Amino acid sequence: MAEYSDLKHSALSALREVAALAEEAGASTLAGKLRDDRIPRLENERFHLVVLGEFNHGKTTFVNALLGEAVLPMGVTPTTAVIHRIEHAAESSAEAKVADGSAKPVPLATLEDYEVDGQALAEDVQEIEVRYPAGLLAEGVVLVDTPGVNDLNEARAEITYGYIPRSDAILFLLDAGQILKESERQFVANKLLAQSRDKVIFVVNKMDILDEDEREEALAYAHSHLSKLVDDPKIFGISAEMALSGDREASGIDTLLDSLRTFLAEERGRVLLDNALEAGVRTAATLRTGIEIQRRALSMEQGELERRLNSLEEDLKGSEARIAERSAQIRESIAATKALVRADCENFAKRFGAQLPAEIDAAEAKDLRKYLSGFIEERFRRFGEDQAKDLSKRLEEVAEQAIAFVNDDANSRADALRAALGKDAPELDLSINTFGYDVGAVAVGAFGLTLMALSNVVVGGALTLAAPVLAYVFRGRADQALKDRAKEEAPKAVRDAALKMAEAFEARIDGFGEQLIDFVTAANEEMTRSIAELVRAAREAKSEGAEAANELTANTSMGLSQLVDLEQRMNTMKTSLWEESTAE
């Protein structure tokens, strides 16, 4: 952590220097982008540790053990009905985040009321944010305690699964008394590892119920079975109750914490620093080009400079029409994707609905009573997961299309800029690299955070819609009457559920499309804004007289030299990050 802190300090220092040079040159847009976004993001970064596991595995007790004392309520019944997000603060406090965006204070002593006795209220509360002065949290860690993954209702599913891709490490809790049940194996294989293969740490809790030989056997069993799902799984055996009672060394909790600190510093820290340094290098290169253009502008006569600047400003004004055209093209691609998804859902409903009567006829009434709901659920789940994979690929193509738009516009903009600034203007490279540009909308993997929850949400809807069939079964009607009613109602329930699934997918596709439009808009606006600012600064200096123009000219020469040095320093830091990783 000390080494990471030194690297972080050096990176922040370099970013601040680039921002200062941009401000001095007159490029306030570039300076603001670093100061308002990238620098605070690195300064205030948090390591998000998400605790997952089934009910009754002691997740909340485990979170309390990490904190060092019983902060969250614990009990023999499942207690965590909403997300708990725990951050560091000098004073203890808590507040409930409600679905409408409001928040209200909650005394820590009454947290349990939100989770057990206040179920009606809990449905409106999406998250409880707890602030507490714990040592682990002071190191920049945020702990997230979640509801049991085997009992998520529609309101909580997407919130819980939404934390998985955004987390820096996932602590998946297993029970020493029954390690890796089939439901857990299915969740790990089909949900968890699909999104977070490289950052899952498995924790076997309640090791105190086993003797020494049994503990070794339990960990060996966990390693053997988890190795079939993930290469070299990280597994720790702990007793959260022993840790809370004061026997931290024997509990295994400190060994886990030491490993977490190393993991966070080496893995997450490298990625954070790499992203920040990449932004710094890109900004420095843009500023260097802009300053060279500014020097060119300073050499012009005042009248010529006015004409050149007017041309640049006209180009900026013309971006609105370009953005509108690109937005329309993206929306057209999004509409086509939605049409394909809806057709897929409708075809699935037709096929499944047509198959159901034969399935029902072939089944015994007692089997329908037991298995009809599970059969519907599993078919929807499989379809939803397959559809999500296909949809991610389709959306990736739309994202690449948006990047191509930006790069096409960049090339046209660069040509227009060179024409505006004269034949001696520096070369301009305004293109955006698909993987290097730091825009969340392009990271299509993030789309998975809603897809993971989608099957849970839709399956719940399918079973609700199928309720008339199930209710008829449970009333114990005659076998044939039961089958006749099931054959009549089940296909309709499937069609209604498939419609709900299509609507859920479409809502998320629309959201993704708006993100892409925001990206294209921002990229178009920023392409020449900073260069225009630098040219305006040159015009203002020349209008103030020779002394101001000479001072700006001297500053630009000094700034260019400093930028070259800064780019070299930041690139060296970037290279060293991954050289150390490869060596390790």
Secondary structure, DSSP 8 states (H G I E B T S, - for coil): -HHHHHHHHHHHHHHHHHHHHHHHHT-HHHHHHIIIIIHHHHHT--EEEEEEE-TTS-HHHHHHHHHTS--S---SS----SEEEEEE-SS-EEEEEETTS-EEE--GGGHHIIIII-HHHHTTEEEEEEEE--HHHHTTEEEEE---TTS--HHHHHHHHHHHHH-SEEEEEEETTS-S-HHHHHHIIIIIHHHHGGGEEEEEE-GGGS-HHHHHHHHHHHHHHHTTTSSS-EEEE--HHHHHHT-HHHHTHHHHHHHHHHHIIIIIHHHHHHHHHHHHHHHHHHHHHHHHHHHHHHTS-HHHHHHHHHHHHHHHHTHHHHHHHHHHHHHHHHHHHHHHHHHHHHHHHHHHHHHHHHHHHHS-HHHHHHHHHHHHHHHHHHHHHHHHHHHHHHHHHHHHHHHHHHHHHHHHHHHHHHHHH-TT---------TTTS--GGG-GGGGHHHHHHHHHHHHHHHHHHTHHHHHHHHTT--HHHHHHHHHHHHHHHHHHHHHHHHHHHHHHHHHHHHHHHHHHHHHHHHHHHHHHHHHHHHHHHHHH-HHHHHHHHHHHHHHHHHHHHHHHHHHHHHHHHHHHHHH-
